[in-house]
């Protein structure tokens, strides 16, 4: 069936990798899709149950784009370079 399992931290995650048109999709069941165009674009789609429960370079998925540049310490900045460097 093409489904593989990743084990980690007491939870097993089923995933599959497949082509969809020009894209390569990695689908982790019930969590996320990672979609790559084989070139320069990468898109991350999160399951709605993760809304407001994530942080980092992709934002916090709370529906408010104004706070997506939140550093690890909770400070919101406007400079993309400062934001990116804060997550090294």
Secondary structure, DSSP 8 states (H G I E B T S, - for coil): ---EEEEETTEEEEEEEEEETTEEEEEETTTEEEEE-SSS-EEEEE-GGGTTS--STT---SS-GGGTTB-TTS-B-S-HHHHHHHT-
